[in-house]
Amino acid sequence: MSSKMAAQTAASTAAAPMGREQWSLLLLLSVLWGGSFLFVGIAIKELPPLTIVLVRVGLAATLLAPVLWMKGLALPATMAAWLPFVIMGALNNVIPFTLIAFGQQTVASGLASILNATTPLFTLIIAHIFTADEKLRSSRFAGVLIGIAGVGVLMGPEAIAGRTSSLLGMSLCLAGCISYGFAALWGRRLRSTPPLVSATAQLLSSTAILGLLVLVLERPASIALPSPHVTLALIGLAALSTSIAYVIFFRLLVSVGPTNTMLVTLLIPVWGIFLGAVVLAEALMLRHLIGAIVIGSGLLLIDGRLLSRRS
């Protein structure tokens, strides 16, 4: 999931009405981002996490660069101008993508997608602490508490039972969401930059960082070529869940506003769970589904529109 979405969800802005086309795009975006957990779940069986993330951002940047050129937009021209995108790439791509990929070594893709839905919760907390204009109102604070309770439902039994591998995997996924929250805070600096430029520049920066990390830590020369189905998963991860997803997301952000775009967060776990169960035969426990419902309830309370319609 992109932290630019999380950044915008923390802001109090008016939402434009959504028509059939916008709802269709929102649904498609949720499928693409929900599918990222499936693709990682397939690739992680044969490839190390950093290599997976490098292929994801590198191929996605390669696909977005021609779009940037066709739209007549330009990338930063100086090292100083690149620095904000390097930091954004680290917080928004390198750290969370890597942590979640490592987490999926011991956590099912469906559960990882549920944990990813906590991103707006951490974004709101971070914005409340570090900004003066995005403080938590009472309803949003209650929503954050409910969301955290949902995380407790997911993680509590693992901690009590001492299942350290599963607990570590879930903790890594949550740490990735926290990184998205800090990326949201940093992303406030890029509000005047065209979204496609921000996306492409941060992906190119992420590719450079990950290229160095893979060379040092994973010795790519010793990594065997992936099987055809893993190769297809990597292509899907980069082309569908990153490049195309970014384009759809930025289109929604412009046409219907950040508050409506936030609704995708509620839909991602649905597709993550469904695809994991159908393709990877993953079995989620009842408490995982209960935790997802609790987290979703917290997000609906944070969104606020359900209560406003009833009042």
ABEGO torsion letter per residue (X at the ends): XBAAAAAAAABBBBBBBBBAAAAAAAAAAAAAAAAAAAAAAAAAAABBAAAAAAAAAAAAAAAAAAAAAAAGBBBBABAAAAAAAAAAAAAAAAAAAAAAAAAAAABBAAAAAAAAAAAAAAAAAAAAAABAABBBBAAAAAAAAAAAAAAAAAAAAAAAAGBAAAAAAAAAAAAAAAAAAAAAAAAAAAAABBAAAAAAAAAAAAAAAAAAAAAAAAGAAABBBBBAAAAAAAAAAAAAAAAAAAAAAAAAAAAAEAAAAAAAAAAAAAAAAAAAAAAAGBBBBAAAAAAAAAAAAAAAAAAGAAAAAAX
